[in-house]
Amino acid sequence: MKACQLLFGVAAILSTATGLRAEEGISTNSRIELALADYAKLLCSAVFVSHRDLEEAKRNSGPLVTENFGSSYSALSEADRTSNTKVVIDDRRKLVRVSLRELGPRTARFYGDQGCVILPKGVDKAFFTPAKVRSQLPNHRRELWPMGDTLTRQLLPAEIDSAKLNAAVDLAFSDPQAKTVAFLVIYKGQILAERYSLGVNEKLSWMGHRWARACWRLLWAF
């Protein structure tokens, strides 16, 4: 846990320092447009990569790009994001446009295995040719966990109190403001409990995956 806290602390310091440098000489409108581009990219990934519902993504992930939630450069308020931004989804071309009053629109477009890309203002396509990424890894659906997704059925270890385990999982989701999306209990290499919320499931690509993976690797190393 200390290792994860250290990792988050270093990342926060670097993000703050970068944000302070980025704000020098940048107008408020320019910072808002950066936030609109960020918002377009976030929604593009939510809809076309993770296949999430648009309104759910706006509600649960949208606040991440506003000044209310600590974005290092954003001048976009949460009130403006929820009430005054205009979001247009083009399912045929797989792109998202976001504007705020006279600002924007800023666009992000889905490019297959390259994911979603923020496009320069006034441009509708990226300056590269998308390429199919062919993995040489084994099929994760056939590999046993933790290298894959196949789980073996095992009884709960005798020393684990199932009632307390269930209570702990319930507690993880008890505060709606925390917006907990996933909770996993692992004991001696065995998954004892697993639960999801807010439209998330075990197959969904989620923005927090990278942080969870980093913490997992640190804990595994220790």
C-alpha positions in Angstrom: 0.0 0.0 0.0 2.9 2.4 0.8 4.4 1.7 -2.6 1.1 2.6 -4.3 0.8 5.8 -2.2 4.3 6.8 -3.1 3.5 6.2 -6.8 0.4 8.3 -6.7 2.2 11.0 -4.8 5.1 11.3 -7.3 2.5 11.3 -10.2 0.5 14.1 -8.5 3.7 16.2 -8.0 4.7 15.8 -11.6 1.2 16.5 -12.9 1.0 19.7 -10.8 4.4 20.9 -11.9 3.6 20.2 -15.6 0.3 22.0 -15.2 1.8 25.1 -13.7 4.3 25.4 -16.6 1.6 24.7 -19.2 -0.6 27.6 -17.9 2.0 30.2 -18.4 1.0 32.5 -21.3 -2.1 30.5 -22.2 -5.4 32.3 -22.2 -8.5 31.1 -20.4 -10.3 30.3 -23.7 -7.3 28.3 -24.9 -7.3 26.3 -21.6 -11.0 25.6 -22.0 -10.5 24.4 -25.5 -7.8 22.0 -24.3 -10.3 20.7 -21.8 -12.9 20.3 -24.6 -10.4 18.3 -26.6 -9.7 16.2 -23.5 -13.5 15.7 -23.0 -13.9 14.6 -26.7 -11.1 12.1 -26.3 -12.5 10.7 -23.0 -16.0 10.3 -24.5 -14.6 8.8 -27.8 -12.7 6.2 -25.8 -15.8 5.5 -23.6 -18.1 5.0 -26.5 -16.0 3.4 -29.2 -13.3 1.6 -27.2 -15.1 0.6 -24.0 -18.6 0.5 -25.5 -20.0 2.4 -22.6 -23.3 4.3 -22.6 -22.7 8.0 -23.5 -24.8 9.4 -20.7 -23.1 7.1 -18.1 -19.7 8.2 -19.4 -20.6 11.8 -19.1 -21.9 11.3 -15.6 -19.2 9.2 -14.1 -16.0 10.1 -16.1 -16.8 13.6 -17.4 -15.9 15.4 -14.2 -12.3 14.3 -14.6 -11.6 17.1 -17.2 -13.0 20.0 -15.2 -11.3 22.4 -12.8 -13.5 21.1 -10.0 -11.7 17.8 -10.0 -8.1 19.0 -10.1 -7.3 18.9 -13.8 -3.9 20.6 -14.0 -4.8 23.0 -16.8 -8.5 23.0 -17.2 -10.5 26.2 -16.9 -13.7 24.3 -17.7 -16.1 24.3 -14.8 -18.3 21.3 -13.9 -21.4 23.5 -14.2 -20.4 24.5 -17.8 -19.6 20.9 -18.7 -22.9 19.5 -17.5 -25.2 22.3 -18.7 -23.5 24.1 -21.6 -21.2 21.7 -23.6 -22.6 20.3 -26.8 -21.6 16.7 -27.6 -22.1 15.3 -31.1 -21.4 11.6 -31.7 -20.9 10.5 -35.4 -21.3 6.7 -35.2 -20.6 6.2 -38.9 -17.2 8.0 -38.8 -16.6 7.1 -35.2 -15.8 10.6 -34.0 -16.9 12.8 -31.1 -17.2 16.6 -31.3 -17.5 18.8 -28.2 -18.1 22.6 -28.1 -19.0 25.2 -25.5 -20.8 28.2 -26.7 -18.5 29.9 -29.3 -15.5 27.7 -28.3 -14.7 24.6 -30.3 -15.7 22.2 -31.6 -12.8 19.9 -30.6 -12.8 16.5 -32.1 -11.5 13.0 -31.2 -11.8 10.1 -33.7 -11.5 6.3 -33.2 -8.7 4.6 -35.2 -9.1 0.9 -34.4 -6.1 -0.5 -32.6 -4.6 3.0 -32.3 -7.6 4.0 -30.1 -9.0 7.5 -30.0 -6.9 10.5 -31.2 -7.5 14.2 -30.6 -7.5 16.0 -33.9 -6.2 19.5 -34.6 -9.0 22.1 -34.7 -10.7 22.1 -38.1 -9.3 18.7 -39.1 -11.4 15.5 -39.5 -8.7 12.9 -39.9 -5.3 12.1 -38.4 -2.0 12.4 -40.2 -1.2 8.7 -40.2 -2.5 5.5 -41.7 -4.1 3.3 -39.1 -2.5 -0.2 -38.8 -3.9 -3.4 -37.4 -1.9 -4.6 -34.3 -1.4 -8.4 -34.4 -0.6 -9.8 -31.0 1.7 -12.7 -30.6 0.5 -13.4 -27.1 -1.5 -16.6 -26.3 -5.3 -16.3 -26.4 -6.2 -14.7 -23.0 -9.6 -16.5 -23.0 -7.9 -19.9 -22.9 -5.1 -19.0 -20.5 -5.5 -19.7 -16.8 -5.7 -16.7 -14.5 -3.6 -14.6 -13.7 -2.0 -14.8 -17.2 -5.4 -15.2 -18.8 -9.1 -15.0 -18.1 -9.9 -18.7 -17.3 -10.7 -19.3 -13.7 -10.6 -22.7 -11.9 -13.4 -23.4 -9.4 -12.0 -23.5 -5.9 -13.7 -23.7 -2.5 -13.2 -20.8 -0.1 -10.2 -21.5 2.2 -11.3 -22.7 5.6 -9.6 -19.7 7.4 -11.8 -17.2 5.4 -15.0 -16.0 7.0 -17.5 -15.7 4.1 -19.8 -13.3 6.0 -16.9 -10.9 6.8 -15.7 -11.2 3.2 -19.1 -10.3 1.8 -19.4 -7.4 4.3 -16.0 -6.1 3.2 -17.1 -6.1 -0.5 -20.4 -4.4 0.4 -18.4 -1.7 2.3 -16.3 -1.0 -0.8 -19.4 0.0 -2.6 -21.3 1.6 0.2 -20.4 5.3 -0.5 -21.9 6.4 -3.9 -19.6 9.5 -3.9 -16.6 7.3 -4.1 -17.8 5.9 -7.4 -16.0 2.6 -6.9 -16.2 0.7 -10.2 -14.4 -2.5 -9.3 -13.3 -4.5 -6.3 -11.2 -7.6 -6.3 -10.0 -9.7 -3.3 -7.0 -12.0 -4.0 -5.7 -14.5 -1.4 -2.7 -16.8 -2.0 -3.2 -16.5 -5.8 -6.9 -17.2 -5.6 -9.7 -14.7 -6.4 -12.1 -14.8 -3.4 -14.4 -12.0 -4.4 -15.1 -9.8 -7.4 -17.7 -7.1 -8.0 -18.3 -4.3 -10.4 -20.6 -1.3 -10.7 -21.4 1.8 -12.8 -21.8 -0.3 -15.9 -18.4 -1.8 -15.6 -17.6 -5.5 -16.0 -14.6 -7.8 -16.1 -14.3 -7.4 -19.9 -14.5 -3.6 -20.1 -11.4 -1.5 -20.8 -11.4 1.2 -18.1 -9.2 4.3 -17.6 -8.1 3.1 -14.2 -6.6 -0.1 -15.6 -3.1 1.4 -15.9 -3.0 2.6 -12.2 -4.4 -0.7 -11.0 -1.8 -2.6 -13.0 1.0 -0.4 -11.7 -0.1 -1.0 -8.1 -0.5 -4.7 -8.8 3.0 -5.0 -10.1 4.5 -3.1 -7.2 2.6 -5.3 -4.7 3.7 -8.4 -6.5 7.3 -7.2 -6.4 7.2 -6.6 -2.7 
